[in-house]
Amino acid sequence: MKLFPNGDKIFEVISRYDDLLTIKSRQGYEPGDTLALIVPFLLLHNITEADIKQLAEKATFINGAAELISKLQRDGWQIFCITTTYEQYAHHLTQKLGIARNNVASTSFRLNSYRKLLCKDSTTLLQDTERSIVEIIGNDRLIKERLDDFFWQKLPKTEIGKAINEVKPIGGKRKVTALKQFAKLFKQPLAEWVVIGDSITDFRMLKEVDCAGGISVAFNANQYALPYATLGLASMAISDLKPILSVWHQGDRDKVKRLISNKNRGYFKKESVYVQWLAGNNDIDEVIFTHSKMRRLVREEAGKLG
């Protein structure tokens, strides 16, 4: 979205709208459907699938990602990526990390084919909406009011509305479905899985695995993900998960809990690494604060998104 003027502001508003729709449980709406809602604006500004691939080529990984995945694969783990992002982006990055393409679930996206849907009337509507959106950052009432009218009243009357209906981002329940498909394919019950997530698109997946007896990790997560995870890790490097995964590989949840609990009642700091046992813990205000600080450091601008 930053490839065109005010695109970052428009995305921030639509991302907040995504949070509001998820919190209010709009029927048929899943967290992460932001990636469908922004399609008309991508078309308006001539963004193409090639642009997405070029952005993927410039993308960097969080510290320790390649190291951790390589070690786990050497130790016999199967690694999967279940991501809301568009397939053109996801496949490039997972290939660089050595994750098999068949182990990736991402959002199918035929952006170039939607270009023919853009006409003069929808262009005018989109331009007017853009001007309106940049004025309402931080105002939840106006965000909900104006975008409800745009996305569910005006846009469906245009041809470009068809694109939104076709794009089905892998978020929320769709992440859970993808996970269960992988679990069935590899004949591994959810109690034997570890999943890692950080945001509102992940909370259902985190909850599903935690309830099944597996390990769900909230990594530099926000307030939408942390209450549903087994444990939290706030750190500059995802490779700091290695001790936890090693103990899990050798035993069960109780051993992981003991590992964490032996470090100052389940919450410890060592070289800016914070680990918390979250399952059954309702008092997590301090945890949310810690993750929020680390999230901003690691994810920078993206850290403020839901």
C-alpha positions as CSV (number, residue, x, y, z in Angstrom):
1,M,0.0,0.0,0.0
2,K,3.0,2.3,0.5
3,L,3.6,2.2,-3.3
4,F,1.0,4.9,-3.8
5,P,0.2,8.2,-2.0
6,N,-1.5,7.8,1.4
7,G,-1.5,4.1,0.9
8,D,-0.1,3.5,4.4
9,K,-2.8,5.7,6.0
10,I,-5.5,3.9,4.1
11,F,-4.2,0.5,5.1
12,E,-4.0,1.6,8.8
13,V,-7.7,2.6,8.7
14,I,-8.8,-0.5,6.9
15,S,-6.7,-2.7,9.3
16,R,-8.4,-1.0,12.2
17,Y,-11.8,-1.7,10.5
18,D,-10.8,-5.3,10.3
19,D,-10.3,-5.4,14.0
20,L,-13.7,-3.8,14.6
21,L,-15.5,-6.2,12.4
22,T,-13.8,-9.2,14.1
23,I,-14.5,-7.9,17.6
24,K,-18.2,-7.4,16.7
25,S,-18.2,-10.8,14.9
26,R,-19.7,-9.7,11.6
27,Q,-21.2,-12.8,10.0
28,G,-19.0,-14.4,7.3
29,Y,-16.1,-12.0,8.2
30,E,-12.7,-13.4,9.2
31,P,-9.7,-11.5,10.8
32,G,-7.3,-10.8,8.0
33,D,-9.9,-10.1,5.4
34,T,-8.2,-6.7,5.2
35,L,-6.3,-8.3,2.3
36,A,-9.6,-8.6,0.4
37,L,-10.8,-5.1,1.3
38,I,-7.7,-3.3,0.0
39,V,-7.9,-5.0,-3.5
40,P,-10.0,-2.1,-5.1
41,F,-7.3,0.4,-4.0
42,L,-4.5,-1.7,-5.4
43,L,-6.3,-1.8,-8.7
44,L,-7.0,1.9,-8.6
45,H,-3.3,2.6,-8.4
46,N,-2.2,-0.1,-10.9
47,I,-0.4,-2.3,-8.4
48,T,0.3,-5.7,-10.0
49,E,1.4,-9.2,-8.9
50,A,4.9,-8.3,-10.1
51,D,5.0,-5.4,-7.6
52,I,4.2,-7.9,-4.8
53,K,6.9,-10.3,-5.9
54,Q,9.4,-7.4,-6.0
55,L,8.5,-6.4,-2.5
56,A,9.0,-10.0,-1.3
57,E,12.5,-9.9,-2.8
58,K,13.4,-6.9,-0.6
59,A,11.8,-8.3,2.5
60,T,14.0,-9.3,5.5
61,F,13.5,-12.0,8.1
62,I,13.3,-11.6,11.8
63,N,16.5,-12.5,13.6
64,G,17.0,-16.2,14.0
65,A,14.3,-17.3,11.6
66,A,16.5,-19.2,9.1
67,E,18.7,-20.5,11.9
68,L,15.8,-21.9,13.9
69,I,14.0,-23.5,10.9
70,S,17.2,-25.1,9.7
71,K,18.0,-26.6,13.1
72,L,14.4,-27.9,13.5
73,Q,14.5,-29.6,10.1
74,R,17.8,-31.2,10.9
75,D,16.2,-32.5,14.1
76,G,13.4,-34.1,12.1
77,W,10.7,-31.5,12.6
78,Q,8.2,-30.7,9.8
79,I,7.8,-27.0,9.3
80,F,4.7,-25.3,7.9
81,C,3.7,-21.7,7.1
82,I,0.1,-20.7,7.5
83,T,-0.1,-17.0,6.5
84,T,-2.7,-14.5,5.6
85,T,-0.4,-12.8,3.1
86,Y,-0.8,-13.1,-0.7
87,E,0.7,-16.3,-2.3
88,Q,3.1,-14.2,-4.5
89,Y,4.7,-12.9,-1.3
90,A,4.5,-16.1,0.8
91,H,6.0,-18.5,-1.7
92,H,9.0,-16.3,-2.3
93,L,9.9,-16.0,1.4
94,T,9.1,-19.6,2.4
95,Q,11.3,-20.8,-0.5
96,K,14.2,-18.8,0.9
97,L,13.7,-20.4,4.3
98,G,13.6,-23.9,2.9
99,I,10.0,-24.6,3.7
100,A,8.4,-27.0,1.1
101,R,5.8,-25.3,-1.1
102,N,3.3,-28.1,-0.2
103,N,3.7,-27.0,3.5
104,V,2.5,-23.5,2.8
105,A,-1.1,-22.2,3.1
106,S,-1.5,-18.6,1.9
107,T,-4.0,-16.3,0.3
108,S,-4.7,-17.2,-3.4
109,F,-4.6,-13.9,-5.3
110,R,-5.3,-13.3,-9.0
111,L,-4.8,-9.5,-8.8
112,N,-4.0,-9.0,-12.5
113,S,-7.2,-10.7,-13.6
114,Y,-9.3,-8.2,-11.7
115,R,-8.1,-5.2,-13.6
116,K,-10.9,-5.5,-16.2
117,L,-13.4,-4.8,-13.4
118,L,-12.3,-1.3,-12.9
119,C,-14.5,1.3,-14.7
120,K,-15.1,5.0,-14.5
121,D,-17.9,4.9,-11.9
122,S,-15.9,2.7,-9.5
123,T,-12.8,4.8,-10.0
124,T,-14.7,7.9,-8.9
125,L,-16.1,6.0,-5.9
126,L,-12.7,4.8,-4.9
127,Q,-11.1,8.2,-5.2
128,D,-13.8,9.8,-3.1
129,T,-13.5,7.1,-0.5
130,E,-9.7,7.5,-0.3
131,R,-10.1,11.2,0.5
132,S,-12.6,10.3,3.2
133,I,-10.5,7.6,4.7
134,V,-7.4,9.7,5.4
135,E,-9.5,12.1,7.5
136,I,-10.7,9.5,10.1
137,I,-7.6,7.8,11.4
138,G,-8.1,7.1,15.1
139,N,-11.9,7.6,15.1
140,D,-13.4,4.1,15.5
141,R,-17.0,5.4,15.2
142,L,-16.4,7.1,11.8
143,I,-14.2,4.3,10.5
144,K,-17.1,1.8,11.2
145,E,-19.7,4.1,9.9
146,R,-18.1,5.2,6.6
147,L,-16.5,1.9,5.7
148,D,-19.7,-0.1,6.4
149,D,-21.4,2.2,3.9
150,F,-18.6,1.8,1.4
151,F,-17.8,-1.9,1.6
152,W,-21.3,-3.3,2.2
153,Q,-23.6,-0.8,0.5
154,K,-21.9,1.1,-2.4
155,L,-19.1,-1.3,-3.5
156,P,-21.3,-4.4,-4.0
157,K,-23.2,-2.4,-6.7
158,T,-20.1,-2.1,-8.8
159,E,-18.2,-4.7,-10.8
160,I,-15.1,-4.4,-8.7
161,G,-17.1,-5.6,-5.7
162,K,-16.8,-9.1,-7.2
163,A,-13.0,-9.1,-6.5
164,I,-13.6,-8.7,-2.8
165,N,-16.0,-11.6,-2.8
166,E,-13.5,-13.8,-4.5
167,V,-10.4,-13.2,-2.4
168,K,-10.5,-15.4,0.7
169,P,-7.5,-14.5,3.0
170,I,-6.2,-17.2,5.1
171,G,-7.0,-15.8,8.5
172,G,-9.1,-16.7,11.6
173,K,-11.1,-19.9,11.0
174,R,-9.4,-20.4,7.7
175,K,-6.0,-20.7,9.5
176,V,-7.6,-23.4,11.7
177,T,-8.9,-25.2,8.7
178,A,-5.5,-25.1,7.0
179,L,-3.8,-26.4,10.2
180,K,-6.3,-29.3,10.5
181,Q,-5.7,-30.2,6.9
182,F,-2.0,-30.4,7.5
183,A,-2.6,-32.4,10.7
184,K,-4.8,-34.9,8.8
185,L,-2.3,-35.2,5.9
186,F,0.6,-35.9,8.2
187,K,-1.5,-37.9,10.7
188,Q,-0.4,-35.7,13.6
189,P,-3.1,-34.7,16.2
190,L,-3.1,-31.1,17.3
191,A,-1.8,-32.2,20.7
192,E,1.5,-32.8,19.0
193,W,1.8,-29.4,17.3
194,V,3.5,-26.2,18.1
195,V,2.0,-23.1,16.5
196,I,3.4,-19.5,16.6
197,G,1.3,-16.4,16.0
198,D,1.2,-12.7,17.0
199,S,-2.1,-11.1,16.0
200,I,-5.8,-11.1,15.6
201,T,-5.6,-13.4,12.6
202,D,-4.0,-16.1,14.7
203,F,-6.0,-16.1,17.9
204,R,-8.3,-19.0,16.8
205,M,-5.4,-21.1,15.7
206,L,-3.5,-20.4,19.0
207,K,-6.6,-21.3,21.0
208,E,-7.3,-24.5,19.1
209,V,-3.8,-26.0,19.6
210,D,-3.7,-24.9,23.3
211,C,-7.0,-26.5,24.0
212,A,-5.9,-29.7,22.3
213,G,-2.9,-29.9,24.6
214,G,-0.3,-28.7,22.1
215,I,1.9,-25.6,22.5
216,S,0.7,-22.3,21.1
217,V,3.3,-19.5,21.2
218,A,2.4,-15.8,21.2
219,F,5.6,-14.2,19.8
220,N,5.9,-10.4,20.2
221,A,2.1,-10.5,20.2
222,N,-0.7,-8.1,20.7
223,Q,-3.7,-8.1,23.0
224,Y,-5.8,-10.0,20.6
225,A,-3.5,-13.0,20.5
226,L,-1.9,-13.3,24.0
227,P,-5.0,-14.4,25.9
228,Y,-5.3,-17.5,23.7
229,A,-1.7,-18.8,23.8
230,T,0.0,-21.4,25.9
231,L,3.0,-19.3,26.4
232,G,4.5,-15.9,25.4
233,L,7.9,-15.0,24.1
234,A,8.9,-11.3,23.7
235,S,12.3,-11.2,22.0
236,M,14.4,-9.7,19.2
237,A,15.1,-13.2,17.9
238,I,12.7,-16.0,17.2
239,S,15.6,-18.5,17.7
240,D,15.1,-17.8,21.4
241,L,12.4,-20.4,21.2
242,K,15.0,-23.2,20.8
243,P,15.2,-24.2,24.5
244,I,11.4,-24.3,24.8
245,L,11.1,-26.4,21.6
246,S,13.9,-28.7,22.7
247,V,12.1,-29.5,26.0
248,W,8.7,-29.9,24.3
249,H,10.4,-32.4,21.8
250,Q,11.6,-34.5,24.7
251,G,8.5,-34.5,26.8
252,D,5.2,-32.7,27.4
253,R,3.6,-29.4,28.3
254,D,4.3,-29.9,32.0
255,K,8.1,-30.0,31.3
256,V,7.8,-26.8,29.3
257,K,5.8,-25.2,32.1
258,R,8.4,-26.2,34.7
259,L,11.2,-24.8,32.5
260,I,9.5,-21.4,32.4
261,S,8.1,-21.5,35.9
262,N,11.6,-22.1,37.4
263,K,12.6,-18.8,36.0
264,N,11.1,-16.3,38.5
265,R,7.5,-17.5,38.6
266,G,7.0,-17.9,34.9
267,Y,8.3,-14.5,33.9
268,F,12.0,-13.8,33.4
269,K,14.3,-11.4,31.7
270,K,17.7,-12.3,30.3
271,E,19.3,-10.1,27.6
272,S,15.9,-8.8,26.6
273,V,14.3,-12.2,26.4
274,Y,10.9,-12.4,28.2
275,V,9.0,-15.7,28.5
276,Q,5.7,-16.2,30.2
277,W,3.4,-19.2,30.8
278,L,0.0,-18.0,29.8
279,A,-2.4,-21.0,29.9
280,G,-4.8,-20.4,32.7
281,N,-3.5,-17.0,33.5
282,N,-6.0,-14.1,33.3
283,D,-3.8,-11.4,34.7
284,I,-1.7,-10.6,31.7
285,D,-1.7,-6.8,31.6
286,E,2.1,-6.7,32.3
287,V,2.7,-9.3,29.6
288,I,0.7,-7.3,27.1
289,F,2.8,-4.2,27.9
290,T,6.1,-6.1,27.5
291,H,5.1,-7.6,24.2
292,S,3.8,-4.3,23.0
293,K,7.2,-2.7,23.5
294,M,9.1,-5.5,21.9
295,R,6.6,-5.6,19.0
296,R,7.2,-2.0,18.2
297,L,10.9,-2.6,18.2
298,V,10.9,-5.6,16.0
299,R,8.0,-4.9,13.7
300,E,8.3,-1.1,13.6
301,E,5.3,0.4,11.8
302,A,3.6,-2.9,11.4
303,G,3.7,-3.4,15.1
304,K,0.7,-1.1,15.7
305,L,-1.6,-3.1,13.5
306,G,-4.1,-5.6,14.9
